[in-house]
Amino acid sequence: MRNLTNPAWIRAKGALFLLLGMLAVALILVQRPTLQVAALLIIAIWAFCRFYYFAFCVIEHYVDSTYRFTGLLSFARYLIGRHNTGEVS
């Protein structure tokens, strides 16, 4: 599969991810419209965003500047110690 390089398609992909996330949250809140569910969704989304930032920015820039992550599976391999130096983003 080729890398996506067209800026318009990259923006469209980002917008579709945002739309998908908003739709999922809306459907969950329609099914269980409580403040507790809304708060738990907000906390979960925030925590996953922070984990993603940690996995790809913090580790790469502050812990190991020689390693480049290509995805969450690459990060998992990094955490358990199986460094694959052939992976470059």
C-alpha positions as CSV (number, residue, x, y, z in Angstrom):
1,M,0.0,0.0,0.0
2,R,1.3,3.4,-0.9
3,N,1.7,6.2,1.6
4,L,-0.9,8.9,1.6
5,T,0.8,12.2,0.5
6,N,-1.9,14.4,-0.9
7,P,-2.7,17.1,1.7
8,A,-6.4,17.3,0.8
9,W,-6.8,13.5,1.3
10,I,-4.8,13.6,4.6
11,R,-7.2,16.3,5.9
12,A,-10.2,14.3,4.6
13,K,-8.9,11.2,6.5
14,G,-8.4,13.3,9.7
15,A,-12.0,14.7,9.3
16,L,-13.4,11.2,8.8
17,F,-11.6,9.9,12.0
18,L,-13.1,12.9,13.9
19,L,-16.5,12.2,12.5
20,L,-16.3,8.5,13.3
21,G,-15.2,9.3,16.9
22,M,-18.0,11.8,17.3
23,L,-20.6,9.4,15.9
24,A,-19.4,6.6,18.3
25,V,-19.7,8.9,21.3
26,A,-23.1,10.1,20.2
27,L,-24.4,6.6,19.8
28,I,-23.0,5.6,23.2
29,L,-24.7,8.6,24.9
30,V,-28.0,7.9,23.1
31,Q,-27.9,4.4,24.4
32,R,-26.8,5.4,28.0
33,P,-27.5,9.1,28.5
34,T,-26.0,9.6,31.9
35,L,-23.4,12.0,33.3
36,Q,-21.4,9.1,34.5
37,V,-21.1,7.6,31.0
38,A,-20.3,11.0,29.5
39,A,-17.6,11.6,32.1
40,L,-16.1,8.1,31.6
41,L,-16.1,8.7,27.8
42,I,-14.3,12.0,28.2
43,I,-11.7,10.4,30.6
44,A,-11.1,7.4,28.3
45,I,-10.7,9.6,25.2
46,W,-8.3,12.0,27.0
47,A,-6.3,9.0,28.4
48,F,-5.9,7.3,25.0
49,C,-4.9,10.6,23.4
50,R,-2.2,11.1,26.1
51,F,-1.0,7.5,25.7
52,Y,-0.7,8.0,21.9
53,Y,1.3,11.2,22.5
54,F,3.5,9.4,25.0
55,A,4.1,6.5,22.7
56,F,5.1,8.5,19.7
57,C,6.4,11.9,20.9
58,V,7.7,11.5,24.4
59,I,9.6,8.3,23.9
60,E,11.0,9.3,20.6
61,H,12.1,12.9,21.7
62,Y,13.0,12.5,25.3
63,V,13.8,8.8,26.0
64,D,15.3,7.2,22.9
65,S,15.9,9.6,20.0
66,T,17.4,6.9,17.8
67,Y,14.3,4.8,17.6
68,R,11.4,5.5,15.2
69,F,8.0,4.0,15.9
70,T,5.8,2.9,13.0
71,G,2.7,2.1,14.9
72,L,1.4,0.7,18.2
73,L,2.7,-2.8,17.4
74,S,6.1,-1.3,16.9
75,F,5.8,0.5,20.3
76,A,4.7,-2.7,22.0
77,R,7.8,-4.5,20.6
78,Y,9.9,-1.6,21.8
79,L,8.4,-1.8,25.3
80,I,9.1,-5.6,25.6
81,G,12.7,-5.1,24.3
82,R,12.6,-6.4,20.8
83,H,14.1,-3.4,19.0
84,N,13.9,-3.7,15.2
85,T,16.3,-1.1,13.9
86,G,14.9,-1.6,10.4
87,E,11.7,0.3,11.3
88,V,11.9,3.9,10.2
89,S,8.8,6.2,9.9
